[in-house]
Amino acid sequence: MRRQAVSDRTNVPQDTRVGEDTEDDKKYRDVVEKSPLGAAVEWLLMLILVVYGGWVVVYFQAGQLPAPLSAAASGAAGFSEERAIGHVQNLVSFGPHPVGTKALEQAFQYVYSELVQIKDEAHDFVDVELEIFTPNPGFERLREGVFFGKTLVYANLKHIVVRVSPSNSVEAKDFSLLVSSHIDTVITSPGAGDCSSCISIMVELVRALSHRAQRFKHSVIFLFNTGEEEGLLGAHGFITQHPWSSTIRAVIDIEAMGVGGKSLLFQAGPDSWLLEQYTKVAKYPSAHALAQDAFHFGLVHSATDFQVYVEVGGLSGIDFAHLENNAVYHTKNDKLWHLRPGSLQPVGRDLVALLDTAAQSDELPFVKVNATGFTQMETVFFDVLGRWMVTYSMETARRIQISILIQGLVLLVSSMFLSGTGTAAFVELGLAILTLVLTWLMALAHVLLVAIILPYVSPFPLPYIAHSWIAVGLFGFPAVFGALLGQAIGRALLAKYIGRDGRRQAELHAERWLFKAGMLQWMLLLGLGTWVGAGSSVLALFWLVPPAIAYGLMETKFSPQQRLRGIKRTTLWLSSIVGLSTTAFPAVRLGGVIIGGLARAERNPGSAPVWAGNAVSGGLIAGIVCLTLIYLLPFAHRSGGLKWILLGLTTAFIVTLGIVVFEVVPAFTEHVSRGLHLVHVVDTKSLDPVTGLPSQKISLFAATAGGFEKELNAMKDEDFVCGKSIDYVSFLVKSGCEKPLDDDKSLLKGQPSITVESDKVSSGQRVTSVRLTAGASYRWNLAINTTAVESFKLETSSDRQVLVPGGKIFGVNGWHNLQYCSGKPTGPDDFYLTLYWHPEEVSDKVVERSRDIQVLRLRTDVNHITPEFDKLVTKLPAWCTLFGKSTGPYPLAYLAELKL
């Protein structure tokens, strides 16, 4: 088939004389042609307008908070933030209150006394039942997420359980709703956000319902648990042992991964009933399936009690969390002053309305007996500008999205066949896709280059933790620069191919192909999201459907006499406004969580390149740039203004880099600090060659990536040696600093021991009995070698109470982690551990040969401040903070091992 000439398909007259403009040429020039500098300024202003528009959306959706209500304004049955903040203040005053401490007992008693007062003041026809529940020792094994490959054992934990129901209806207690959060904090944080704010919301909810539950058809149970920070232990003990747990049909979990701002509904399901009820009553909705996808696909490495309720209890429900100020999570800076006024009022008001509606409903969801966990989250949900909620099933989403994908492909293919250019249309499509690939590759390459260079020119590898807007300058400008450069290369190839016969308007055809390539990009994302079942794939619809409609209405030629023109700016704005208004908030919130999370991202300190965190931040920002600016980028190539645009972006980047290099804006502050770990270690695996006693040292390592030059300069005359590796059982420090210490014999009384009681082969099974003494610790981690051991049993030595009965174990990197926590320092400290070996380990030769195999690795933690630890921690700069986590050590840690 003969290729139709470009002039034929665009209906350009061929007799136009060289050097003369037709009237159409003049009109086109008036619309498109400007001076290069003028075109660059116009495009940069358009870019600023897009960014400003996104900021306005975020401010409107998250920055504005309702006024807190006083006790008088809320009334007896309403939610008062004023009252709730009073509870936060009191709980924070106890300081860090981890499991097993006097501070937790004080916080526990405070909450209990407040609930007793609420019970005494309840409505005459409302029954408020209040009890302290202490579950039997138990263990937890979760199939998904951060706790896979672990056995979490608990004992002596206690929780406060409240049930609110109408006093004149016994049947109301047959079924119930659960509201849950935790009182305990990590050892390094006072926990204003995580989770004193959550507990305070719950106390106020109990008070509000105690004056309105007389109308309820179902009861509402409140669980104030402890042990969440040690591995979701409180939720597990309650849902598996409390008699009321069998009545629960739906759950509301309240959490925090930061402090302040609107609480985000970030997980919902598997059943959508409670989410639908929330949709009906929420006045201040804040929710998005993107947060759920980020959580479940591992972008956010964390877990909440909600996982236990879904995976173990077979329940459905919704999970809320405060996410602002994410970088202060689990540090000393999780303080009340970060809690903006109005942060608690929206979620409190909406939960009162939700519980009031749900408890009066005639229908409640059935419990899923065979719990399937997060793989069955089957609802798409999001809010619109913080004013309205939208929810629909994943099945509906799949049908809509597949329909749109099919229609889009049909339109694309048919338009190519109808273009009259034959196979050339497919070549042009291929070049447009190549341009898209180059756009992404160049954007990512530029931010990766910045990520690698930054640690060598900046005082800190991550200089934007305290001021996240710095990350936008450091990575956003290079990302746009690279995207434009990549698109310019691809566009030149595309225009050269289209105009290879010397015909005119190839540039306009190329511009249109780039715009359509943007729609194709979102089609690919929509298809991928539909395939993996991501609820956030709805975002692709907002960036695909409006541009397709706008392009069809504004740019399609309806007559052969119509001249091809540049894409109108109106088309750009119509294509972007819906996507921008629906994407800005979830994108910024996700970015804030990921960038804030870099303050604690060193899970195995020193194992990743120092620039890895920058690569994550830069990749995220580059992705946002290539996705959200895809319709704006083609306009940058008009009228030769690209070089001025690139110069402007380069200048902005250099200014931002200068701010970082010269510390005009500090990387860390007293209120948003760098995360560190400081531990006094007694290592029974390493004996002093002179005294024969376990070696002792202070171990310093990072939660936030980077070296320790500034910190060590602040701790003058301290003989730290850096580049040291140490095995903390639950994680490995590959590069940290150590200071050797003289023997403190008083600490040896609390050291653990692992001794073999017996090791024999019986009935084809090798069984090893081990005596484990935890010493002064009521919190310890034991790693079991899964290449040698297939199962184990754990018992107390005093009464042979079985804590873990056995069962096949799974490991991560060849090790299964057994984590033990007791709510009392006087809990069991002496155990029998029976190891059942793999069948291939039963022969005498194998037993003899395996004498040097490391089978067990033990770390015991003690909440004790040694004089050396106390001296060093006071020397740390004000912009440093200790970071705590469930797998992290306490100030004093003992290390031991067993080889067989």
N, C-alpha and C positions, 0 to 999 in steps of 0.2 A: 504494500500500500504506500502511495506517495505521501510524505509528510507535508501537511498543510503549512503554508508559510505563516510566520508569526503575524505578518500584516493582515493575512486573511482572517485569522482567528480573533484578532483584536480590531478588525475593520478599520485599519489605518490607511488613508488614501496614499497611493504611491506616487502621485504627481506633485507632491509638495516640493517646492523649490528649496534648495539648500540655502541657509542663511535667513530664511523668512519664517516667522511664527504665524501659525494659524490662530484663529480666535480661541480654539480649544487649548492650544499650547499656552496662550497667555493666561487662560483661566487656570490651567494646571500649575503654571509657574506661580501665579498669585497665591495658590493654596499651599504649595509644597516648597518652592524654592525660596531660600533666605540666604543671608550671608552665613558662612560657616560658624562664626562666633554667635550670631543670633540664633541659629538652629540649635547650637549646643546649649545656650542659656535656656532656650525654651524647653529642651528635653530635660535638663537638670531641674528646672522648675516643676515639670511634670513628675519627676522622680520624687522631689520633695513633697509634692502634693499627695502622692500615693502613700508615702511614709507617714505624713501628717494625718491622712485619712485613717490609716491603720491605728495610729496613736489615739485619735478621737474615739474610734470604736472601742479600743481597750479601756480608755478612761471611762467612757459611758457605761461599759459593761462591768468593769471591775473596780475602777477608781472611785466611783461614787458609791457611798454606803449610806443606808438610811440612818436617821438619827436614833441613837439608843433611847429606849423607853425607860423611864423611871418606874419605881415600884407603884407609885400612885397612878401614873399614866397607863400602865399595863393592866391594872386591876387584879383581882384575885386569881382569875383564870387565864391571864395572858402571860406572855414571856417578857421579862424585864432584863435587858442587858446590864442595867445598873446593879441589880442583885447578883447576876452571874459574875460580873467583874469583881465584886466583893469576894466571891468564892475563889476566883483565880488568885487574887492578892493573898488570901490566907494560905492557899496551898503552896504558892511559890515561896512564902515566908519560911517554910520548913526546909528549903534548900533541896538539893538532889535527894530523892527518896527511892533508891532501888530496892529490890526484893531483899528481905532479911535485915533491914536497917531499922533503927529507932525512928528515923525520920519518916519512913513509910508507915510505921505504926501510928505516928502522930497524924499524918495525913489521912490515914484510914479512919482513925477515931473522929477526926474533924468531920469527914463526910458522913459518918454514921450518926453523929450527934445532930447534924443538920437535917438528916432524914427523919430522925426521931421527932424533931420539932415539927416537921411537915406532917408526919403521921398524926401528931397530937392536934394539929390545927386543920385537919382535912374536913371536907364537907360531911355532914351527918350521914348522907347516903352513899358515901364512898369508903371502901375498905382498902386501907393501905397496910399490906403485910410486909414486914421487914425482918430479915434474918441475916446472920453471918454464916456463910457456907464454907466448910473446909472439906474439899474432896479427898478421897483416898489417894495415896501415891499412884501415879499412873505414868504412861508414856505415850508419845505422839510420833507418828511417822507420816509425813505428808508426801504425796506423790508428785507434786509439782512445785516449781518455783525455787526460792533460795534455800528451802529446807529439804530438798530432795537429797537422799543419801545420808540422812541424819536420823538418829533416835534421840528424842528430847524427853528426859525423865524429870518428873517433878514430885515434890513432897512438901507437906506443911504449908501449902499456900491457902490463903483464905480470901473470900470475896464477900461483897455486900450484895444481896439480892432483894429487890423490892417488887411486889406485885400490886398493881392498882386495878381495882375492879369495882363495879357497883355492889353495894352491900345487900341489895334486895334481889340479887340474881346469882344463884349458885351455878347456873349453866354458863355464865360468862367466864368462868374459870376453866371451862373445858378446852377452849382454844385461846391462844394469846399471840401477841406481837412482842418481839424482843428488841430492846434498845441497849447497846453495849458500848463500853469504852473501858480504859484502864487507868488506875490510879498511879501505878509505879512509873518511875522515870529511869533513864540510864544514870550511871554513877557520876557523870560529868555535867549534868544539866538540871537546873531547877524546874524545867518543864512547863513554862507558861503556855506554850503552844501544845507540846506533846507530853502529857495530854491533860494538863490542868484545865485548859479551856474547854476540852471535851467533857470532862467530869462536871465542870460548872454548868455547862449547858444541860447535862442530864439531871443535875439536882434541881435546876429551875424547871425542867420539863416535868419532873415528879411533882413539884409544887403546883404547877399549872393544872396537871391532870387530876390532882387530888381535889380540885374544885369543879371538875366538869365530868368526871367518869361516871356519874350517876346515870347517864344516858347510854353507857357503853353496852354492846352486846358481847364483847370479848374483853379479856383483861390485857393489860400491858405490863410486861416484865422488864425491869431495869437491872442490868448486871454491871456492877462496879468492880471490875476484876483486877487482880494483880498477877504479875508474871508475863505480861505481854511482851515486855522488852527482853525477856529471856527466851523467846521463841513461841509466842502465842499460847502460853501454857494455861492461863486462866480461862480463856474461851474453851479450850479443849476439856479441862476438868469439869466445867459447868455443863457443856453440851453432852458429855458422855456419862455424867453421873447424877446431876441434879434431877429430882423427880418432876419438877415443873418443865424440864426441857422437852418432854414428850408432847406437851400441849402447844409448842411454838409452831407457827405456820409461816412466819416471815420475820426478817431481821433488819434492823437499822444499825449499822456500825458507824461510829463517829471517831475519826482519827485526825492526825496532823502530821504533815511532813514539812513543817515550817511554822510560822506564827503570824496571824493577822490576815485581813482581807476576807473576801467571800469564801465560804466553805464550798468546795467543788464536789459535786456528785460525780465520782470517777469510776465507779463499778456498779453494775446493776444486773440482776438476773439470778439464776437462769430463767425463772418465771418472771414475766413482766408485770404481774398484778400490782405489786407495791409501787413500782415505777409509774404505772398508769395513775394510781391514786395520787402520787406526788405531783404528776403533771396537772391534775385537775385543780389542786389547791395552792400550788406554789405561787407566791406573790413576787419572790425574789429568786427565781431559778438560776442556778449556775451549774451546768452539766455539759459533758461532752464525751462521746464515745472514743474520741482520739486519746483521751487520758486512759481509758480502759484498755485500748489496744497497746499503748505504750507500756502499760503495766504487764499485760499478759504476754507480749512478744519480747519482753526482757529489756526494753529500753530503760526502764526504771527498775533497779535491782533492789526490791524491797517486798514486804508482805504485811498484811494486816490480819486482824482476827476474822475478817470477812472470809478469808480463805478457809479457815477451820469450819465456819458455819456452813459454807457451801460444800466443801470436800468431805468433811466428816459428818456433819449434821444433815446433809442433804437438803438444806434450806435455800430459799431464794430471798433476795432483799436488795438493799442499796447501801452504798458505802460512801461516806463523806470525808473530806480532808481539807484542812487549811494548808495552802501551798505557798503563800507569800513568804518572803525572807527565808527561802529554802536553805541558804548557806549556813544559817545559825542552828539548824537541826542537830540535836544531840550534843550541843555545846553549852558553855556557860552563858552564851548570849541569847538563849531561848528565854527571853525576859518579857515582862509585862509591857514595857514601853514600846515594843514592836507591835503590840496588839492595837491596831488603829480603832478609834471609836466607831462603832457601827459594825464591827467584824462579827459579833455574836448574834446581833439582832435578826439578821435575815434568816439564817439557818434555824435559829430558835423559834421564830414566828412560824416559819413554814413547817417545822416538825410538829409543833403544837397542832396546827391545822391538819397535817397528815395523820397523826395519831388519832385525832378526834374523828376524822372521816373514816379511817380504816377500822377503828374499833367499833364503829356503828354499822359497818358493812355486813350484808347478809352472806357474802362470799369471802372465803379465804383460800389461798392456794394450798394444794396438797403437798405434803413433804415427799420429796423424791427419795424413795427407799434406797435405790442404787445410785448414790451420788456420783456424778460424773465430773464435777469440778468445773473449771473455767472454760473447758472446751465447748460447753453448751450455752454460752452467753448469746442469746438469740434475739437481742433487741438493739435497734439503732436509736440513739437518743442524743439530743443537743438542745441548747437553749438559743433563742434568737434575741441578741442584744440584752440579755439579762432580764427580759420581760415576759417571754413566752417559752413554753416547752414543746418540743416536737418528739414524738416517739412512734415507732412502728416496727414491725417484726423484721428479722433478717430475711425471712422468706419473701416478704413484700419488697424489701430492698433488692434482693437478688432478681426478682422479676422485673422491677423497674429498670435496674441497671443493665441487665442483659438486653432488655428491649431497646434501651438507648444505644447500647453498643452496636446492636444489629443495625438499627437505623443509621447510626453514624457511619458504619462501614459501607452500607448500601449507598448512602449519599456520596461518600468519598469515591467509591469505585465507579458509580454511574457518572459522576461529574468528570472523571478522568476519561471515560469512554466517549462522553458527549463533547469533550473539548475539541475533538477533531484533530488531535495531534498524534494519535496512535501511540506507539510504544514510547514516544518522547515524554508523554505525561508520566509514565511510570519511572523513567529516568529522573525526571524532575522531582517526583515524590522521594525517590531514593536520595537525591542530593539534599532535599529539605530535611530528611531524617538525619543525614550525615551532619548537616548544620546543627541540628538539635543535639546530637552526640558531642560535637565539638564545643558547643556552648557549655554543656555540663562538664566535659573534661577540662576545659580551660579554666572554668570557675573553680573546680575542685583543685586543680594543679596550683593555682595562685594562692588559695587559702592554705594548702598543704605546705607550700614554700614559706609562707608567713609563720605557720605553726612550727615548723622546724627551726626557723631562724630566731623566733621570739625568745626562747629560753637563753640564748647567747647574748642578746642585746638588752634584755629587760632584767631588772633586779630580781624578779620572780618569774617562773615559767608561766604562771596563770595570773596575770596582773589585773584581771577584771572581775574577780570574785566579789569584791565589795561594791563595785560599780559596774553592773552588767552592760550598761550602755557603751562602755569602752570596747566590749567585744564586737559590737556592731561596727564601730569604726575600724577596728583591727582586721576584721574578716569580711564585713559587709562591702566596704569599698573595693578590696581586691577581688571579691566574688563578682561584683558588677563589672569591674574592669575585665576580668577573665572571660565572663559570659559574653560581653560585647566583642572582645577580641576573637573568641571562637566563632561567634555568629558572623563577624565580618569576613573571616576566612571562608566559611561555608557559603555565605551569601555571594561572595565574589565568584566562587566556583559555579554556583547556581545561575547567577546572572550571565556568566560567560557562556554557559551551555545554552541558555535560552536565547541569547543574542549572538550565537556563534556565526550566523550568516550576515551579521552587520545590521540587523533590523532593530528598530527602535523599541523603547518601553520595556526592555528586559529588566531594568531595575524595578519597575512597578510590579511585574510578574513575580520577581524574586521576593519583594516585600509581601505580596499576598501569600506566597508559599510559606514564608516564615510565620505568618499569622496562623495559617492553617496547620502548620507543624506544631504550634502551641496547643491547638485543640487536639491534635493527634497525641501529644504528650499526655494530656489529661485523660484521653481515651485509654491509653495504655495503663495509666495508674488506676483508672476505674475498673478495668478488666482484672488487674492484679489484685486489687482490694476485694473484688467480688469473689475471685478464686480462693483467697485465703480466709474469707469470711470476716474481714475487718469492717466494723461498724463505721469507722471514720472515712470509709470510701465515699460516703455521702458528700464529703468536701469536693471530690472530683466533679460531682454533678454541678455544683455551683460555679465551677470554673470551665465547664464544658457546654452546658445548655444555654446560658445567657450569651456567650460569645457566638455560638452557632446561630441563635436567633438574630442577634445584632448584625452579624455578617450577612445573613440571608436577606435581612430587610434593608440594610444600608449599603451593601457593597455588590450585591448580585446585579448583573447586567440583564435587563429585561428586553432589550432591543439591540439588534446588530448595529444600529446607528450610535449607541451610547459609547462614548470614548472611555478607555480604561484610565482610572485615576488612582491617586494614592489613597490609602485607607484613611478614612475620616477619623479625626480625634474623637468625635461622638461615638464611633464604633468602639474605640479603646475604652472609653469611660463606661459605656453600657456593658462591655464585656467584663470589666473588672469590679464594678461596684458591688455586685451581689457576692462574688467570691471574697472580696476584701472584707466586707461587713460580717461574713460568717467564719472567716479563717483567721482574722487578726488575733482575736482573743485566745483561741486554743493554741495557735502557733507561738504566741508570746508566752503563754503559761507553760507550754511544754519546754520552750527554750529556757525559761527561768528555772524550771525544775532540773533540767539537764546541766545547765551551767552551775547552778547552786550545788548540784550533786558532785561536781568536780572538787568541791572543798573536802570531800571525804571519799574520793574515788579510788584511793590507793588501798585496795583490798589485800594485795600482796606487795607491800611497799618495795619499790625498786625493780619490780618485774617488768614493767612497761617502760618504753622510752619516755623521757621527760617531756617530750612534746606531744604525747598521745592525747592528753586532755585538750590541747589546742586543736588537734586534728578533729576531735569530736565536736567541739564548738564551731570550728570553721566549716566542717562538713554540714552541720545542721544549718548554719546561716547560708552557706552556698546553696543548699537544697531549697531553702525558703526563697532565695533570690531567683533561682532558675524556675521555680514553680509559679511564684506570684507576679514576677515581672515579665513573664514570657510574652505577653501581648504588648508591653511597652518597649521592649528591647528593639524591635524592628524600626521604630521611629527614630532611633539614634543615628541611623545611617543616612539620613536625608541631608542633602545640601552640603555635604563635606564637613559636617560638624563633629564627626566622631573623634578626631584628634584633640579637639578642645574639651570634649567630654572626658576623654581618658586623662588629659592633663588635670582637669578639675578633680577627678577621682584620686589621682596620684597625690595631688596636693593635700586633699583631705586626709588621706592615709598617712602621709608624712607628719602632718600636724598631730594626728592621734598617736602615732608612734612616739613622737617627741614628748607628748604628755606622759606616756608610759615610761620611757627611758629616763627622763629627768624627774620622775615621781611627782609631777605636778598634782596628780590625783593618786593617792596611795593605793597599793594593791590590796592591803588589808587594813582594817581599823580596829579599834578597841571593841566595836560593836559587831563587826563582821570579820572574824579572825581566821587565821590559818590553823587548820586542824593538825594536832600532833598527838603522839602517844608517848608517855613517860612511865616506865615500869622498873621497879626494883626486882631483879630476877635472882632467884636462888636455883642454880642449875645442878641438880644431883647427877646429871649425866657427865658432867665435867668436874673432876676432882682436882683440888689444889695439889700440885706435886710435892709440896713441903708438908702441909698439915693433913692432907688426905681428906679434907672437908669439901663439901660442895662449893663451887666457885660462886661468887656474888658480883653483880654488876648492875649499873643503871643502863637501861636500854632506851634510846631515843629514836623514834622513827615517825614517818609522816603519814597523815591521812590525806593531806593536800600535797600534790607532787612538788618536788624541788629539793634543793640542797639545804644545808643548815648553817651557812656561813654567818648570816646575820644573827641567828639564834645563838650560835656558839660565841660570837663576839659579845653578845649581851651577858653570857654566862662566863665571865672572865675567870681565868685561873682554874678552869675545870678541864681535866685531862681526858677529853673525849677522843676516841679513835673512830673514824667513819669508814664506810664501805664494808661494814660487818653484816654477816648473815646470821639469823637466828630463827629457829623453828618454834612457833607458838601453837603448834598442833592444829588449831582451826584455820591458821593461815601461816604464810612464810614471809618473813622479812628478808628480802634479798640484798637490801642496801640500807643500813641504818648506822647509828652511832652508839658506841658503848663506852662506859667509864668503869674500869675495874674497881672493885671495892675490897676493903679489908673484911675479914670474916666477922660477921655479927652472929655470935653463937646463940643469942637469944632467939634468933629466927629459925634455928634448926629444929626447935621443938615442934614447929608447925609443918615440917616437910612431909610429903607423901611417901608411900612405899608401894612397890609392886613386887610380890614374891610368888613363886610358883609352888603351889601345894602338891600338885601331881600332874604328870604328863605321860599318858599311856594310850595304847591302841587297844580297843575293846570292840569285838564284833564288827571288825572292819571299819571302825570309826576312831580317828584320833581325837582325843578329848584332853584338853588342858584346863586344870582348875587353878585360878589365880586369886590371890588375896590382895585386894586394893584398899589401902588406907589413905583417906584424903587429908589427914592431918588437921590443920586449922581451917580448912576450906569447907564451905557449904555450896560451892559453885565450881564445877570442874569440867574439863573437856578431855575425852579419851578418843584417840584415833585408832581404829582397828584395821589391820591390813587385810583387805578383801581378796588379795591374790592368794592368801594362805587360809583365811578363815571364812567359812560360809554362813555361820550363824553363831549367836551367843545367848547366854542367859545371865541376868544380873539379879543378885539377891542381897539383902542385908545380912550381915554376919551374925547379928545378935539373935534374931528370931527366924532367920531364913525366909523372910518375906520376899516373894518374887516381885521384882519391879519390872523386869522385861522377861517374858516367858520364852523367848526364842523367835524363830522364824528367819527365813532367808534374808540376808542383808545386801544392799546395793551400795556402791561407793562412788565417789568422784575422784578421779585420778588415782584409783586403787586404794582409797581409804574411806571407811565409814566412820562418821563422827558421832560419838555418844556424848551427849551434853546433859549434865545433871545440875539441878538447882533446887535448893530447899528454902522455904520461907522462914526458917528459923536457923540461926547459927548453931543451935544445939541439936540439929537434925542428925540423921545417920551419917557417920563418917567412915564406916568400916563395911566393906562389901566383898562378896564372892562373885567372881566373874568366871563363867564356864565357857570356854571357846571350843567350838565344833569345827574341825578342819575340813577342807575339801577332800574328797575321796582319794585324790592322787597323792595326798600328804600322809598316808597311813603306814607305809612300809618303814621298817626299821632303818633302812639305808637313807630314806628321805629324812626321817627324824634326826638321824645323826648328822646328815649333811646340812640341816637347816639351823644349826646352832647360831649362826650369825645373822639370821633374818630378823629385822626389826618388826615385831608383831604388834606392839602397843607403844603409843606415844601419849604422854599424859601432861596436862597443864592444870594445876590447881590455883584458884584465885582467892586472895584474901583482901578484904576491905580494911587495909591497915596502912597508915601513912608512916613510913620510916623517916628518921631524921634526915637522911641523905636525900630522899625523895622530896621532902618538904623544903629543904634548902634550895634544891634545883628548880622546883616548880615556881618558887617565888622569884627566881631570877629570869624566868622566861619573859620576853617582851610583852607589852600589853596587847599587841596585835596577834598574839598566839593564844590558842585555847586547846585544852585537852578534849579529845573526841571519844565518845563511848558508843559501843554497839554490843549486840547480844553475843557475838563471837570474840569480842575484845577482852583483853586482860584487865584485871583490877590493879591498883597501885603496887601490890605485892603479888608476884607470881612464882610458883615452883614448877620446875620442869623435870620429868622423869621418863624412862623408857623401859621396855622389856624386849630382850632379844632371845630367840629360841632357835 
